[in-house]
Amino acid sequence: MAEILLYRRSMGGWGTRNHVLVMPLVASASGVARAVARGTPATWVEHDYEPSHDELPQNRDRVARTFVGFATNPNVGAVLLVADTPERSPLLEAIRSTGQRADLVVVTEAGGMRGALAQGRDRLGPLLAYAAGFERTPAPVGALLLGTECGGSDALSGITANPALGEASDLLVDAGGGAILAETTELIGAEHLLARRAANREVADDIFKIIYRYEAVVRAHGEDIRGANPAPGNIEGGLTTIEEKSLGAAKKGGTRPVQQVVEYAVRPEARGLIIMDTPGNDIEQMVGMTAAGSQIAVFTTGRGTPTGSPIIPVIKVATNSHTATRMQDNIDLNAGLILEGAETLKSMGRQIYEKILAVAQGELTKAERLGHREFSVSRYPFAALDAAASAASS
């Protein structure tokens, strides 16, 4: 399939969905955002981010980049921002500068909750009408940027679902598209293998940089992540070391060269396989990939993590048939069939790839049908990261 049907955006890029997003810029505006969107075709998010007077400038930049990237994801046809005070309004201009259709409601200027709700509904109507004008048109398969994720891993993750997803990632990259491999904490121990696949020396250095930077922060807190076990849930699933988990997790990225390493929520300039420096938290990782422009994601799980997204479709792939059956309401594909001999890695990879194309053109995922809208703003101790980066480079 050389072409698929997507939504072409005036700001550039192609969307697999046509959402109107109502997004609060601070946690205290989440209730207003929810109330404005409720009962309308719009989608919304809620989160716990509240800026503080002692917040690091680097962290403010990270959060702002996440909000702007999320609001301008190609799956968003228009966005209504909700703020507590006028100080947040610069983000509106940043979003509009990309060509995105956007508006803003400020709760304090609207006179409180009721005024903001009335004003929000008035401003949401034109945005919904504007987005309704978009129609699916032929687009190259290479327009897709796939987010890959694994959560609730088990001993089969690196044997069935993750390498099968890697096969699908390769197919998409070969078609001219892109795939993001993230979760820095779950690449520790596999960095040398990924560096061997780097497109050039600079990319290889960047791979080592994000791994060592994270490790330096952990060591600064008196911990040794390589000597530690994976998360309790992963241990229950049969994993024994962080390296074992990482070697399995890295397989989601397939076998193609790593073209670029990007920071959290930064849109890649290259096509092909991209590594993004993200936390291991499933929701924060998904938000980062979405803010970077991913229009669709595949999430593998051994134990049944039920995470989705408010604006990009998330395809859930089980690593084993027990989880696929037990959580059939959540699981789209069962890679456990590989273990049972009913499928091979290549045939399951082809199934995942074909599911990606079908979902990109409108087929709903289980997560979408269930109404998943998880959203979390990632914040890191950048002062510690800067110190760690200096130590790692010396």
PALUM-947388 format. One line per 3 residues: number of its first residue (from 1); their letters; for each residue x negated, y, z of C-alpha. Coordinates in steps of 0.5 Angstrom, whole numbers, plus 500, padded with zeros to 3 digits. Each point is the difference from the previous one (the first is absolute). Example, Ala and Ser with C-alpha at 12.3 -4.5 7.8 and 13.67 -1.06 7.14 Angstrom:
2
1	AS	475:491:516 | 498:507:498
END
This chain:
394
1	MAE	500:500:500 | 497:506:498 | 505:505:502
4	ILL	505:501:506 | 506:505:501 | 498:505:505
7	YRR	501:507:502 | 496:505:497 | 498:506:505
10	SMG	499:507:498 | 494:501:505 | 497:494:497
13	GWG	500:492:501 | 506:495:499 | 505:498:506
16	TRN	503:493:501 | 505:503:504 | 504:507:500
19	HVL	501:502:507 | 502:507:503 | 496:500:507
22	VMP	501:504:506 | 494:500:504 | 499:504:507
25	LVA	493:503:501 | 500:499:507 | 503:495:505
28	SAS	505:505:503 | 503:501:493 | 501:492:499
31	GVA	507:500:502 | 502:506:496 | 497:496:494
34	RAV	504:494:501 | 507:504:501 | 499:504:494
37	ARG	499:493:496 | 505:496:503 | 506:499:496
40	TPA	496:502:493 | 496:496:495 | 494:503:503
43	TWV	495:496:504 | 496:503:506 | 494:499:505
46	EHD	499:501:507 | 494:500:504 | 496:502:506
49	YEP	495:505:498 | 500:507:504 | 494:504:499
52	SHD	496:503:506 | 496:506:501 | 494:496:501
55	ELP	501:496:494 | 493:499:496 | 501:504:493
58	QNR	498:493:496 | 506:497:503 | 504:505:498
61	DRV	498:499:493 | 501:493:500 | 507:501:503
64	ART	502:505:495 | 497:496:494 | 504:494:502
67	FVG	506:504:500 | 499:504:493 | 498:493:497
70	FAT	506:497:503 | 505:505:497 | 496:500:494
73	NPN	500:493:499 | 503:498:493 | 506:496:503
76	VGA	502:507:503 | 505:504:495 | 500:506:505
79	VLL	499:501:507 | 503:504:506 | 495:502:505
82	VAD	503:501:507 | 496:504:505 | 500:503:507
85	TPE	497:507:499 | 498:504:494 | 493:498:501
88	RSP	501:494:496 | 502:503:494 | 493:500:497
91	LLE	501:492:498 | 506:502:496 | 496:504:495
94	AIR	495:495:500 | 505:495:498 | 503:505:495
97	STG	493:501:497 | 500:493:497 | 506:501:496
100	QRA	505:497:505 | 507:502:501 | 500:502:508
103	DLV	504:504:505 | 499:502:507 | 505:500:506
106	VVT	497:503:507 | 504:499:506 | 498:506:504
109	EAG	502:504:494 | 506:497:499 | 503:501:507
112	GMR	499:493:503 | 502:493:498 | 507:502:497
115	GAL	498:505:496 | 494:496:497 | 505:494:499
118	AQG	504:505:496 | 494:503:496 | 497:494:499
121	RDR	506:497:497 | 501:506:495 | 493:500:498
124	LGP	500:492:499 | 506:500:495 | 496:504:494
127	LLA	494:495:502 | 504:494:499 | 503:503:493
130	YAA	493:501:498 | 498:493:501 | 506:497:497
133	GFE	497:503:493 | 494:495:500 | 501:494:496
136	RTP	496:494:499 | 496:500:494 | 494:496:497
139	APV	494:500:503 | 493:496:500 | 499:495:505
142	GAL	494:503:502 | 503:506:503 | 501:496:506
145	LLG	496:500:506 | 501:494:505 | 499:501:507
148	TEC	498:493:503 | 501:498:508 | 500:494:504
151	GGS	503:500:507 | 502:495:505 | 494:495:497
154	DAL	499:493:501 | 495:495:498 | 504:499:494
157	SGI	499:507:498 | 493:500:496 | 502:493:497
160	TAN	507:502:497 | 503:506:500 | 494:505:500
163	PAL	496:497:494 | 507:499:496 | 501:508:501
166	GEA	493:500:498 | 502:497:493 | 505:505:500
169	SDL	496:506:501 | 495:497:495 | 506:500:495
172	LVD	502:507:501 | 493:503:500 | 499:496:493
175	AGG	506:504:498 | 497:506:501 | 503:501:507
178	GAI	497:501:507 | 500:496:507 | 499:503:507
181	LAE	496:495:505 | 500:504:507 | 500:498:507
184	TTE	493:501:501 | 500:496:507 | 502:494:496
187	LIG	494:501:495 | 495:500:505 | 496:494:499
190	AEH	501:500:492 | 497:506:499 | 494:497:497
193	LLA	504:496:495 | 504:506:498 | 494:504:499
196	RRA	497:495:495 | 507:502:496 | 499:507:500
199	ANR	500:504:493 | 493:504:502 | 496:501:506
202	EVA	504:506:503 | 506:496:500 | 496:494:504
205	DDI	497:505:505 | 507:503:501 | 502:493:502
208	FKI	495:499:505 | 501:507:503 | 508:499:501
211	IYR	498:493:504 | 494:503:504 | 504:506:502
214	YEA	505:497:503 | 496:495:503 | 496:506:503
217	VVR	506:503:503 | 502:493:503 | 493:499:503
220	AHG	500:507:503 | 506:498:504 | 496:494:503
223	EDI	503:494:495 | 497:496:495 | 505:498:495
226	RGA	496:495:496 | 500:496:506 | 507:501:502
229	NPA	506:495:498 | 505:503:495 | 507:502:503
232	PGN	504:496:505 | 505:498:494 | 495:498:495
235	IEG	496:496:506 | 507:496:500 | 501:500:493
238	GLT	493:496:500 | 495:505:498 | 493:500:505
241	TIE	496:506:498 | 500:506:497 | 496:498:494
244	EKS	505:494:499 | 506:505:499 | 496:505:496
247	LGA	497:495:495 | 508:498:499 | 502:507:500
250	AKK	495:502:495 | 503:495:495 | 506:505:499
253	GGT	495:504:495 | 499:495:495 | 493:499:497
256	RPV	500:507:496 | 495:505:501 | 501:505:505
259	QQV	500:507:497 | 501:505:505 | 500:500:508
262	VEY	505:506:503 | 502:503:506 | 507:499:503
265	AVR	506:502:496 | 495:503:495 | 502:499:493
268	PEA	495:496:496 | 497:503:493 | 498:493:498
271	RGL	504:494:497 | 499:493:502 | 499:497:507
274	IIM	499:506:505 | 498:499:508 | 504:505:504
277	DTP	497:501:507 | 506:499:505 | 502:497:507
280	GND	502:493:501 | 507:503:502 | 505:497:495
283	IEQ	504:506:500 | 495:505:499 | 496:496:495
286	MVG	507:500:496 | 501:508:501 | 493:501:498
289	MTA	500:496:493 | 507:503:499 | 497:507:501
292	AGS	494:498:495 | 505:499:494 | 502:493:501
295	QIA	507:499:497 | 501:492:502 | 497:496:505
298	VFT	499:492:502 | 499:498:507 | 498:493:502
301	TGR	502:497:506 | 499:493:504 | 504:502:506
304	GTP	505:504:497 | 498:508:501 | 507:503:498
307	TGS	497:507:498 | 502:504:494 | 500:507:497
310	PII	505:506:499 | 498:502:493 | 496:494:497
313	PVI	503:493:499 | 496:495:504 | 500:492:498
316	KVA	499:496:506 | 496:493:498 | 500:495:505
319	TNS	494:495:501 | 503:494:502 | 507:497:499
322	HTA	502:500:507 | 500:508:501 | 503:500:493
325	TRM	506:496:502 | 500:503:507 | 500:507:498
328	QDN	504:499:493 | 503:507:501 | 494:503:500
331	IDL	495:496:495 | 500:501:493 | 495:495:498
334	NAG	498:493:503 | 492:499:499 | 501:494:504
337	LIL	502:496:494 | 492:501:498 | 498:495:506
340	EGA	506:495:498 | 498:500:493 | 506:503:497
343	ETL	496:506:498 | 492:502:498 | 497:506:502
346	KSM	500:502:493 | 508:499:499 | 502:503:507
349	GRQ	495:506:498 | 504:500:493 | 507:500:504
352	IYE	498:506:505 | 497:504:494 | 507:499:496
355	KIL	504:501:506 | 496:507:501 | 502:502:493
358	AVA	507:498:501 | 500:504:507 | 497:506:496
361	QGE	506:500:495 | 505:500:506 | 501:493:503
364	LTK	501:501:507 | 495:497:505 | 503:496:507
367	AER	497:506:504 | 504:505:496 | 506:496:500
370	LGH	499:500:508 | 499:508:500 | 493:500:503
373	REF	497:507:500 | 494:499:505 | 495:506:500
376	SVS	495:502:505 | 494:506:499 | 493:497:501
379	RYP	496:504:504 | 492:499:502 | 495:503:505
382	FAA	496:503:494 | 495:503:505 | 498:493:501
385	LDA	500:498:493 | 496:506:498 | 495:498:506
388	AAS	500:492:497 | 499:502:493 | 494:504:502
391	AAS	497:494:504 | 502:495:495 | 496:504:494
394	S	494:501:505
END
